[in-house]
Amino acid sequence: MRIKSVQAWWVRIPIEVAKQHRSDFGQVTTFDAAILRIETDDGLVGWGEGKNAAGSAGSYGALVHMLNHEIAPQLIGRDPADIGIIWEMLYNGVRHETAAHAGHAMPQLARRGMSVAAISAVDIALWDILGKALGKPVWRLLGGRKVERMQAYASGGWAPADAIGEQLKSYIAKGGFKALKMRVGAMDGAPHISAARVRAARKAIGPDVDLMVDAHGTYTVAEAKRFIKLTADLDLAWFEEPVIADDKPGMAEVRASGSTPIATGESEATRYAFRDLAMQKSADIFQPDPAFCGGISEAMKIGTIASAFNLRFAPHLWAGAPCFFAGLHVCAASPASFIIEYSLGANPMIHDLVEETVEAKDGMIAIPEKPGLGFTISERFLEAHAQRI
Ligand SMILES: [Mg+2]
């Protein structure tokens, strides 16, 4: 089996006005991703996804160009089952053979960011192909699944203090969730306004539902510490991205200031970044995004680091279908996983892009049974929303 064709698209799906929300990312009017299709000479097709923007909107022209014109020529004719070898080849660039012989990485200069987003898309698609070739779900190839259904949390929560309770209760009514995440930070203007919203949320949902908050990295260290103090009695399950990813010592200072668990990692790529988070004691919960951190292969390595440091693992899955499904398989196979992110914002990149119905029941998500990653892309829908670049 050899790779015959590689094609990426910038897929941009408009979000209906009634389903849009506003956060520190502005009014979210589209859902964008780089979607990758790899086909083998015996007709198997694998799908991948690469991400280079937070929120759901962003420009993907450069990433798609890189996939089609720089990555694709390196993949044609290769055995798609060589997933780890191909990962290291793309990461190490022209020195990949020297690195392979030496037994340590010699990465290319542009080794993070868009480069690893491109590797992520390739890696996810190759796992999809390998599963389909062997007739097995990907979790089977990663060591098995620990559960058939996994607890999910409803990810959303943008409403002001007087409406956040109703918004979160609507999530519980919709999917039976026992864990909810709301947004805080710069969108509120000041920590005490965020804290008042979180207090209203806790009052509305009661003490038995897990409540998480996400600041999208928009606080200073001082603001984040103040927020922890103001919410110390609200039993938060985690405080996500209190400060920017580039301030790992600052995040460690925030973590040490109270007992609220710190979650982070959607802005981080590769095992090396998560090693630093672990060594600097910056976080309690690692949240790599499979479409940005380096794909399924790297997410599994990051989960292993979490386990070795007695930390937990809850991948960032605000994503399109290839990334979301990749996350389901990774979570099912990882010892440190415990919960799955399920977006309650408008997400046409999952719900309209694939033929399967993706839903939470009793707050749980089923781990797919089908060979590969377990979804079927609607290629007509994809082509209808592919940008001309
Ligand atoms: Mg987040």
Residues whose N, C-alpha, C, O or C-beta is under 5 A from the ligand:
A	BS01	MG	D214
